């Protein structure tokens, strides 16, 4: 069983969706504090393998009573979940490498990621508190499709790779910190076709995209 803390962050939602597609049992932990998150819950909440837990001060204790194998923290650093590392594998997915680390946690630094439901407008992706143009060299050279990112993350978990910090990169000049293990990714689908599909999805659900909480 997987526990995804931050399950309705747009990246967390895609991870939950893939795990359910793979037949895994998933507990999704989050606060339903936006229309977009409610939309995500309605989308997957009827799956028999999915259990939603509202994120409260009691959630950690409820998780302890579950038969959990893996916990994924999406842009979170909740010490209560990290304290479970003696019992389960804990992975912390962050946009930045944390300086305050726990040696029993595997930290995965996320590259620039794009995909359906990403925080965006017609011209820009919002990532790590910055607006990045879809036409910029940064986006064209460094952006990773959410499907490709999740594929690699699940491979890391399945292979039980245990360096303290893993950075996923698209370019050889990224991720040169000496205490980080770099994994370089390969684009799996046509870049322009993906952007066309994403623009179509954005136009169809534009009103929901506007309810991003980040």
N, C-alpha and C positions, 0 to 999 in steps of 0.2 A: 504493500500500500504506500502511496505517495501522499504527503501533505504539502500543499502549495500555499505558502503564506504570502498574501498579495495576489490571490488567485484572479482578481478582476482588475488588476493592472493589465493594460492591453497585452503585454508580453506574457504575464502569468496566465491570462485567458487562453492564449494560443498553446501554451504548454499543457494546460489542463485538457484542452480539446484534443491534442495529439495523444496524450496518455490514455484518454478514454477511447479514442479510436484504436489504440493498441490493445484494448481490453483490460487495462489496469484499473484498479480501484483507487479513487482519488478523493481526498478531503480538501476542500477549498476554503481557505480562511481569509476573510476580508470584511470591510465595513461597506454596507450598501448606502453610500453617501453621495451617489450621483446617478443620474438617469442612465448613463452608459453602463455602469456596473449592474444596475437592475436589468438592463437589456441582456448583458452577458449571462446573468443567472437564469433568466427566462429561456435563453438559448440552450443551456446545457443542464438545467436543473432537473429535468425529467429522466435523465440517464440513470439507470439503476445502480451504476457503479460510482455515482457522484454523490457526495455528502457535503452540504454547505454548513459552515460554522461561522456565525457572526463573531467578529473579532472583539472580544471583551477581555477583562482581566481574568476571567475564568477559563478562557479558551485553552490556554497552555495545559491546565490540569485535565481537561477533557482529552487532549491529544495524548497525554501520558497513558490513558486507558485504552488507546487504540493499538492494534498490531501494526506498527509503522516501520517501514524499512528505510525510506528516504524522506527527508524534509528539504524543500527548496524555499529559500527566502528570496523574494524578488524585491530588490532595492530596500531591504530591511536589515536591521542588525539587532533584533530582539534577543537579549541575553537569555531569556527563559528557554527559547528554542535551542540556542547554542549550547545550553547546559545539558541537552539531551544527547550530546555527541558520544557518550559512553554506551548508549543503547541503540542509536540509529546513525545513519550517514547524514550529515548536514552539509548542504551546498548553499553558498550565499552568492547570488547573482547581482552584481553591482555595475553601475556605469563608471565608477571610479574605484581604484584599489584603496581599500581602507588601511590606514596606518595602524589602527588598533585591531590586531588579529588574534584569533584563537587557533592554536596549532592543530586542533582536532577538526577544524572546519575547512572544507575545500572552497576557496573563493574563486569565482569565475568572473573575470572582468568582461563585460559585454562590449562588443564593438558597436559602431553606429548601425542600428537595425531599422529596417523599414518593412512595412506590410499592412495588411488590412487592419483597420482600427487604430493605426498609429496616430498620435496627436499631430494634427496638420491643418493647413488651410490650402487654398488653391496653388500656392507657390512654394510654401515652406513646410519642412518637417520640424517639429519641436523636439529637441533631444538634449538632455542634460542641461536644461535651462537656457539653451541656445536655439535660435532659429537658423536652420540650414536650408539653403535653396536646393531644390531638386536639380537645378542646372549647374550647381557649383562643382568644382573639381573634387572637393572633399567628399561630396555625396557620391559622385561617379566612381571615385577610386576606392572609397573605404566602406561604403554601405553594404550591409549583409542582409539578405532576405530572411525574414523571420523563420521560414520553413527550414532553411539551411542552418541557421543558428540552433534551432531546437534539435535537429538531427544530430549535430555535433555534441550538444549538451547531453543528450540521452546516450550517445556512444560513450562519453566520458563516464557517466554514471554506470552504464552496463559493464564497462571495462574496469571499474573500481580504481580509476586513476586518482592518485592521492598526493600530488604536489600541493603545497599550501595555497598557491595562487596560480591560476591558469588564465592567460589572456588570449582571447580569440581575435585574430587579425585577418585582414584581407591583403595587406601589403607588407613586404619584407622590411620596410623601414619603420614599421609600427612596433610598439611594445619592446623596447630595448632595456628595460630595467633588469638588473642582474638577479633579482630575487623572484622573478616571474618566469614560469614556463610558457612559452608561446606556441600556439597552434595556429597554423595558417590555413585559411579556408579557401575553397574554390567555388565560384558561382555555378549553380546547378542549372539555371534556366536563363532564357534570353532576357537581358536587363530591360530593354525597351518594351517588350511584351508585358513584363511585370508591371511597369509603370502605367501602361495603358489600362490594365486590369484594375489597378489600384485607383486610378482617376475615375473610372466608371463606378466603382464601389463607393468612392467618396461622394460623387454627385448623387447617387441613389440614396445614401444615408446621411447626407450632409447635416441634417438637423440633429442627428444623434451624435455625430462627431463633435459638435459644438459643446457637448456636455462633458468633455474630457476634464478630469480633475487635476491634470498636471500640465 
